């Protein structure tokens, strides 16, 4: 364990067993855990019998909280940065403290692990030789332009979406991408994990028939249907 080091720790995206031995060791040994949601992270820690001081670091306070974390790091404390699921700074908080730590020469150590978009990509049955991870689309401003840009990408496109907006997003994808092969992955590694493969139109019809629950990942193929 290195003093004054920021550890960027990947945590499970669902199944609490999907965490590396190294990640557990880091979480046990650091002075402080900066968590997106303290209650959520505490479930993981209790499952693995870890007790540790935690501080909230989320999208609404990360600019302000980053300064506090940097002061701890410069004083010699080691900190594990975690988000609710997967890897911090990938569609999750983390950017501000990582950027400022790098600028100040503070050591940053990645502790890799689970990732929802990689899990969805490898199980999709679509090409993995070239892909683009978009994360969440803009809700309004710039949305159409971003979809047009993604449609022109010559590879597989991966998008995160909430269950409440996924039908609208699939409709937009159908407009801008046209019919393509895709996979709709839901609740990855959790009890009700599911994947629906087909064309964009077929998946949209399925979603409209049975509105989904839980976190959604859309994986869209790079080629239109002839």
C-alpha positions as CSV (number, residue, x, y, z in Angstrom):
1,X,0.0,0.0,0.0
2,X,1.5,3.3,-1.1
3,X,1.0,6.4,1.0
4,X,-0.7,9.4,-0.7
5,X,-2.0,7.3,-3.6
6,X,-5.3,7.4,-5.3
7,X,-6.6,3.9,-6.2
8,X,-9.3,3.8,-8.9
9,X,-11.1,0.6,-8.0
10,X,-13.6,-1.3,-10.1
11,X,-16.4,-2.9,-8.2
12,X,-19.1,-5.5,-9.2
13,X,-21.8,-4.4,-11.7
14,X,-24.3,-6.8,-10.0
15,X,-23.0,-10.0,-8.6
16,X,-21.0,-9.2,-5.4
17,X,-18.6,-12.0,-6.1
18,X,-17.4,-10.3,-9.3
19,X,-14.5,-8.4,-7.6
20,X,-10.8,-9.2,-7.8
21,X,-8.7,-10.3,-4.8
22,X,-6.5,-7.3,-5.4
23,X,-9.5,-4.9,-5.2
24,X,-10.6,-6.4,-1.9
25,X,-7.0,-6.1,-0.5
26,X,-6.9,-2.4,-1.6
27,X,-10.3,-1.7,0.0
28,X,-9.1,-3.3,3.3
29,X,-5.9,-1.4,3.4
30,X,-6.6,2.2,2.3
31,X,-7.1,5.0,4.8
32,X,-10.4,6.2,3.1
33,X,-12.9,5.1,0.5
34,X,-14.5,7.8,-1.7
35,X,-17.8,6.3,-2.7
36,X,-20.5,7.4,-5.1
37,X,-23.1,6.1,-2.7
38,X,-22.0,5.2,0.8
39,X,-25.0,3.0,1.5
40,X,-24.5,1.1,-1.7
41,X,-20.8,0.6,-1.2
42,X,-21.4,-0.5,2.4
43,X,-23.4,-3.5,1.1
44,X,-20.4,-4.6,-0.8
45,X,-18.0,-4.1,2.1
46,X,-20.3,-5.9,4.6
47,X,-20.5,-8.8,2.2
48,X,-16.7,-9.1,2.2
49,X,-16.4,-8.3,5.9
50,X,-14.6,-5.0,5.4
51,X,-15.1,-2.0,7.7
52,X,-13.7,1.3,6.4
53,X,-14.2,5.0,6.8
54,X,-16.1,6.4,3.7
55,X,-16.8,9.8,2.2
56,X,-19.4,10.7,-0.5
57,X,-18.1,11.6,-3.9
58,X,-20.8,11.9,-6.5
59,X,-21.8,13.9,-9.6
60,X,-23.4,16.7,-7.5
61,X,-20.4,17.3,-5.2
62,X,-17.4,16.0,-7.1
63,X,-15.9,19.4,-8.0
64,X,-16.0,20.5,-4.3
65,X,-15.2,17.2,-2.8
66,X,-12.2,16.7,-5.1
67,X,-10.3,19.5,-3.3
68,X,-10.9,17.7,0.0
69,X,-9.7,14.4,-1.3
70,X,-6.6,16.0,-2.8
71,X,-5.8,17.5,0.6
72,X,-6.0,14.0,2.2
73,X,-3.8,12.6,-0.5
74,X,-1.2,15.3,-0.2
75,X,-1.1,14.7,3.6
76,X,-0.2,11.0,2.9
77,X,-3.5,9.2,3.1
78,X,-4.3,6.5,0.6
79,X,-7.8,6.6,-1.0
80,X,-9.8,4.1,-2.9
81,X,-12.2,5.7,-5.4
82,X,-15.3,3.6,-6.2
83,X,-18.6,4.1,-7.9
84,X,-21.8,2.2,-7.5
85,X,-21.0,-0.4,-10.2
86,X,-18.1,-0.9,-12.5
87,X,-15.2,1.5,-13.1
88,X,-15.1,5.1,-11.8
89,X,-14.9,7.8,-14.5
90,X,-16.7,5.7,-17.1
91,X,-20.2,7.3,-17.1
92,X,-19.6,7.6,-13.4
93,X,-18.0,10.2,-11.1
94,X,-14.2,10.3,-10.9
95,X,-12.9,12.7,-13.5
96,X,-12.3,15.8,-11.4
97,X,-10.3,14.2,-8.7
98,X,-8.3,12.0,-11.1
99,X,-7.5,15.0,-13.4
100,X,-6.4,17.1,-10.5
101,X,-4.4,14.4,-8.9
102,X,-2.6,13.8,-12.2
103,X,-1.9,17.5,-12.5
104,X,-0.3,17.6,-9.0
105,X,1.8,14.5,-9.6
106,X,-0.1,12.4,-7.1
107,X,0.2,8.7,-7.8
108,X,-2.9,7.1,-9.4
109,X,-3.2,3.3,-9.5
110,X,-6.0,1.6,-11.5
111,X,-7.4,-1.6,-10.0
112,X,-9.4,-3.0,-13.0
113,X,-12.4,-5.3,-12.8
114,X,-16.0,-5.5,-13.9
115,X,-17.4,-3.2,-16.7
116,X,-21.0,-3.3,-17.9
117,X,-20.2,-2.2,-21.5
118,X,-17.4,-4.8,-22.0
119,X,-19.7,-7.5,-20.6
120,X,-22.4,-6.5,-23.0
121,X,-20.1,-6.2,-25.9
122,X,-18.6,-9.7,-25.5
123,X,-21.9,-11.4,-25.0
124,X,-23.7,-9.5,-27.8
125,X,-22.6,-11.7,-30.7
126,X,-21.6,-8.6,-32.6
127,X,-18.1,-7.7,-34.0
128,X,-15.6,-6.6,-31.3
129,X,-12.7,-5.6,-33.6
130,X,-13.6,-2.0,-33.5
131,X,-16.1,-0.4,-31.1
132,X,-17.2,2.9,-29.6
133,X,-18.4,3.3,-26.1
134,X,-20.8,6.3,-26.0
135,X,-22.2,6.0,-22.5
136,X,-25.4,8.0,-22.0
137,X,-26.6,10.1,-25.0
138,X,-27.5,13.8,-24.5
139,X,-31.1,14.0,-23.5
140,X,-32.0,17.0,-25.7
141,X,-29.4,19.5,-26.9
142,X,-27.1,17.9,-29.5
143,X,-28.8,14.5,-29.4
144,X,-29.7,14.3,-33.1
145,X,-26.2,15.4,-34.2
146,X,-24.6,12.9,-31.8
147,X,-26.8,10.0,-33.2
148,X,-25.9,11.0,-36.7
149,X,-22.2,10.9,-35.8
150,X,-22.5,7.5,-34.1
151,X,-24.4,6.1,-37.1
152,X,-21.4,7.0,-39.3
153,X,-19.0,5.1,-37.1
154,X,-17.7,2.0,-38.8
155,X,-17.8,-0.3,-35.8
156,X,-20.0,-1.5,-33.0
157,X,-21.6,1.2,-30.8
158,X,-22.4,0.8,-27.1
159,X,-24.9,3.0,-25.4
160,X,-26.1,3.1,-21.8
161,X,-29.8,3.9,-21.1
162,X,-32.3,4.0,-18.3
163,X,-35.4,1.7,-18.6
164,X,-37.6,4.7,-18.6
165,X,-36.0,6.2,-21.7
166,X,-34.9,3.1,-23.6
167,X,-37.9,2.9,-25.9
168,X,-37.5,6.5,-27.0
169,X,-33.8,5.9,-27.5
170,X,-34.4,2.8,-29.6
171,X,-36.8,4.8,-31.8
172,X,-34.2,7.5,-32.3
173,X,-31.6,4.8,-33.2
174,X,-34.0,3.3,-35.7
175,X,-34.4,6.8,-37.3
176,X,-30.7,7.6,-37.5
177,X,-29.1,4.2,-37.9
178,X,-31.7,2.4,-39.8
179,X,-32.2,-1.3,-39.2
180,X,-29.1,-3.0,-37.8
181,X,-28.4,-6.0,-35.8
182,X,-28.2,-5.3,-32.1
183,X,-28.3,-6.8,-28.6
184,X,-30.3,-5.3,-25.7
185,X,-28.6,-6.4,-22.5
186,X,-30.3,-5.8,-19.1
187,X,-29.4,-6.3,-15.5
188,X,-26.0,-7.8,-16.3
189,X,-24.7,-10.3,-13.7
190,X,-27.8,-9.9,-11.6
191,X,-30.5,-12.4,-10.9
192,X,-32.7,-11.3,-13.8
193,X,-30.0,-10.8,-16.4
194,X,-31.3,-11.0,-19.9
195,X,-30.3,-10.3,-23.5
196,X,-32.5,-9.7,-26.5
197,X,-30.8,-10.0,-29.9
198,X,-32.4,-9.0,-33.2
199,X,-32.8,-5.9,-35.4
200,X,-33.4,-2.5,-33.8
201,X,-37.0,-2.7,-34.8
202,X,-37.5,-6.1,-33.3
203,X,-35.9,-5.1,-30.0
204,X,-38.0,-1.9,-30.0
205,X,-41.1,-4.0,-30.5
206,X,-40.1,-6.3,-27.6
207,X,-39.4,-3.3,-25.3
208,X,-42.8,-1.8,-26.1
209,X,-44.5,-5.1,-25.4
210,X,-42.7,-5.7,-22.1
211,X,-41.3,-2.5,-20.6
212,X,-37.9,-3.3,-19.1
213,X,-36.7,-2.8,-15.5
214,X,-33.1,-2.3,-14.4
215,X,-30.0,-1.0,-16.1
216,X,-29.8,-1.3,-19.9
217,X,-27.0,-1.5,-22.4
218,X,-27.6,-1.2,-26.1
219,X,-25.0,-2.8,-28.5
220,X,-25.6,-1.8,-32.1
221,X,-23.8,-3.5,-35.0
222,X,-21.7,-1.7,-37.5
223,X,-23.6,-2.7,-40.7
224,X,-27.1,-2.0,-42.0
225,X,-29.3,-4.9,-43.2
226,X,-29.4,-5.5,-46.9
